[in-house]
Amino acid sequence: MAPCVSKSPRFGYVNYRDLDLGLNREDTSSYAEASSWGIKYFGNNFRRLARVKNVADPSNFFRNEQSIPPLSSA
């Protein structure tokens, strides 16, 4: 069974909130903080998704414990 077990099992699955990986704070959440768990879910797409979030929802109205925070491109 050992050959079938991952040596690094900590990555995220989309639509499953694993709060042990990390979560957004209630008041604010920065891109740097969210990238610690966001990259585990979205890989190299996380930065691009954060920029899209900045256009679609700059005030971060639609948020949850592990939502992507807005990232300005400036």
Secondary structure by P-SEA (a helix, b strand, c coil): ccccccccccccccccccccccccccccccccccccccccccccaaaaaaaaaaaacccccccccccccccccc
